[in-house]
């Protein structure tokens, strides 16, 4: 009989503790639901690392090898990143808390990105040997949605009636959010002249590259014949690409709250752009002599047309259509020929206009929230029923 009484008493105590804890938890969640109205305004500032996916640089893997590893092309960017070319970004943001889980963010960022073919051992890229660097000044409007909200507990981290801390453990305090939006940015690619031209090749006879190892601005050089007759990109006469483009920021972040006002955020995001000229490379190699005549020796040099090392190429075609300097390769048949090529000749692929350029940020930011005007939250619970009645 005594055992039954003790067991019943134990169950009663556990039920009371469980019920009380649940009431406190629900009450706290109820009032925190509208806590954002008290502190709608927030500023963020921080910095981090950048990288990019353009036509230049990348990993040592060929496109075929990348596709073999990533059949569904979901993680292609991971396989083709050149981590050694990571640069920096500084960012500042103002946030307005629209709902408990939804924020509007006005974001500005100063970043630097770059790519360099000489850093990859993939044959075609390395022989192309182009490079670029550009600053990016970005302004964007972003919406953040919190999947889980960060929590800080009470000021002194008190215990509830069950003896448990009201504030969760460290990893339970983290907030997880996703974001997306739209923005615009300014860029202007530059490059170092590290190209090599072999004057013993018939197409480079009497051509002398200039400004070796000097950094030059690329846009005004029309390195792919932009705006010239037969321009593969189809720009109007004399025109080239704009230095302003749109971007679509997209990514996720993790927030660690120190208290109800301050904390840290770690964020990773892509910027999908509307341009393919972050690196000044998009279509095919253009006639170097035409560029030389119109825009000068520096432009002709930086085009990269007819640069790099020669490699023996075997092709098949009607003998009347063989390339200049091609020799018969009768061992492979009457239509076979061989010719030394660098794959940087006029008309050969220099970039890929079908894929727009992408850049990405990984940042660490400090944030601080500010109290709203008292009038803005004085009616937060005016029309709400109280969850706990006072007892005296």
Secondary structure in CASP SS format (residue, H / E / C, confidence):
PFRMAT SS
TARGET T0000
AUTHOR 0000-0000-0000
METHOD secondary structure of the structure
MODEL  1
X C 1.00
X H 1.00
X H 1.00
X H 1.00
X H 1.00
X H 1.00
X H 1.00
X H 1.00
X H 1.00
X H 1.00
X H 1.00
X H 1.00
X H 1.00
X H 1.00
X H 1.00
X H 1.00
X H 1.00
X H 1.00
X H 1.00
X H 1.00
X H 1.00
X H 1.00
X H 1.00
X H 1.00
X H 1.00
X H 1.00
X H 1.00
X H 1.00
X H 1.00
X H 1.00
X H 1.00
X H 1.00
X C 1.00
X C 1.00
X H 1.00
X H 1.00
X H 1.00
X H 1.00
X C 1.00
X C 1.00
X E 1.00
X E 1.00
X E 1.00
X E 1.00
X E 1.00
X E 1.00
X E 1.00
X E 1.00
X E 1.00
X E 1.00
X E 1.00
X E 1.00
X E 1.00
X C 1.00
X C 1.00
X C 1.00
X C 1.00
X C 1.00
X C 1.00
X C 1.00
X C 1.00
X C 1.00
X H 1.00
X H 1.00
X H 1.00
X H 1.00
X H 1.00
X H 1.00
X H 1.00
X C 1.00
X C 1.00
X C 1.00
X C 1.00
X C 1.00
X C 1.00
X H 1.00
X H 1.00
X H 1.00
X H 1.00
X C 1.00
X C 1.00
X C 1.00
X H 1.00
X H 1.00
X H 1.00
X C 1.00
X E 1.00
X E 1.00
X E 1.00
X E 1.00
X E 1.00
X E 1.00
X E 1.00
X E 1.00
X E 1.00
X E 1.00
X E 1.00
X C 1.00
X C 1.00
X C 1.00
X C 1.00
X E 1.00
X E 1.00
X E 1.00
X E 1.00
X E 1.00
X E 1.00
X E 1.00
X E 1.00
X E 1.00
X E 1.00
X E 1.00
X E 1.00
X E 1.00
X E 1.00
X E 1.00
X H 1.00
X H 1.00
X H 1.00
X C 1.00
X C 1.00
X C 1.00
X H 1.00
X H 1.00
X H 1.00
X H 1.00
X H 1.00
X H 1.00
X C 1.00
X C 1.00
X E 1.00
X E 1.00
X E 1.00
X E 1.00
X E 1.00
X E 1.00
X E 1.00
X E 1.00
X E 1.00
X E 1.00
X E 1.00
X E 1.00
X E 1.00
X E 1.00
X E 1.00
X E 1.00
X E 1.00
X E 1.00
X C 1.00
X C 1.00
X C 1.00
X C 1.00
X C 1.00
X C 1.00
X C 1.00
X C 1.00
X C 1.00
X C 1.00
X E 1.00
X C 1.00
X C 1.00
X C 1.00
X C 1.00
X C 1.00
X E 1.00
X C 1.00
X C 1.00
X C 1.00
X C 1.00
X H 1.00
X H 1.00
X H 1.00
X H 1.00
X E 1.00
X E 1.00
X E 1.00
X E 1.00
X E 1.00
X E 1.00
X E 1.00
X E 1.00
X E 1.00
X E 1.00
X E 1.00
X E 1.00
X E 1.00
X E 1.00
X C 1.00
X C 1.00
X E 1.00
X E 1.00
X E 1.00
X C 1.00
X C 1.00
X C 1.00
X C 1.00
X C 1.00
X C 1.00
X C 1.00
X C 1.00
X C 1.00
X H 1.00
X H 1.00
X H 1.00
X C 1.00
X C 1.00
X C 1.00
X C 1.00
X C 1.00
X C 1.00
X C 1.00
X C 1.00
X C 1.00
X C 1.00
X E 1.00
X E 1.00
X E 1.00
X C 1.00
X H 1.00
X H 1.00
X H 1.00
X C 1.00
X C 1.00
X C 1.00
X C 1.00
X C 1.00
X C 1.00
X C 1.00
X C 1.00
X C 1.00
X C 1.00
X C 1.00
X C 1.00
X C 1.00
X C 1.00
X C 1.00
X C 1.00
X C 1.00
X C 1.00
X C 1.00
X C 1.00
X C 1.00
X C 1.00
X E 1.00
X E 1.00
X E 1.00
X E 1.00
X E 1.00
X E 1.00
X E 1.00
X E 1.00
X E 1.00
X E 1.00
X E 1.00
X E 1.00
X E 1.00
X E 1.00
X C 1.00
X C 1.00
X C 1.00
X C 1.00
X E 1.00
X E 1.00
X E 1.00
X E 1.00
X E 1.00
X E 1.00
X E 1.00
X E 1.00
X E 1.00
X E 1.00
X E 1.00
X E 1.00
X C 1.00
X C 1.00
X C 1.00
X C 1.00
X C 1.00
X C 1.00
X C 1.00
X C 1.00
X C 1.00
X C 1.00
X E 1.00
X C 1.00
X C 1.00
X C 1.00
X H 1.00
X H 1.00
X H 1.00
X H 1.00
X H 1.00
X H 1.00
X H 1.00
X H 1.00
X C 1.00
X H 1.00
X H 1.00
X H 1.00
X H 1.00
X H 1.00
X H 1.00
X H 1.00
X C 1.00
X C 1.00
X C 1.00
X C 1.00
X C 1.00
X C 1.00
X C 1.00
X E 1.00
X E 1.00
X E 1.00
X E 1.00
X E 1.00
X E 1.00
X C 1.00
X C 1.00
X H 1.00
X H 1.00
X H 1.00
X C 1.00
X C 1.00
X C 1.00
X C 1.00
X C 1.00
X E 1.00
X E 1.00
X C 1.00
X H 1.00
X H 1.00
X H 1.00
X C 1.00
X C 1.00
X C 1.00
X E 1.00
X E 1.00
X E 1.00
X E 1.00
X E 1.00
X E 1.00
X C 1.00
X C 1.00
X C 1.00
X C 1.00
X C 1.00
X C 1.00
X C 1.00
X E 1.00
X C 1.00
X C 1.00
X C 1.00
X C 1.00
X C 1.00
X C 1.00
X C 1.00
X C 1.00
X E 1.00
X E 1.00
X E 1.00
X E 1.00
X E 1.00
X E 1.00
X E 1.00
X E 1.00
X E 1.00
X E 1.00
X E 1.00
X E 1.00
X E 1.00
X C 1.00
X C 1.00
X C 1.00
X H 1.00
X H 1.00
X H 1.00
X H 1.00
X C 1.00
X C 1.00
X C 1.00
X C 1.00
X C 1.00
X C 1.00
X C 1.00
X C 1.00
X C 1.00
X C 1.00
X C 1.00
X C 1.00
X C 1.00
X C 1.00
X C 1.00
END
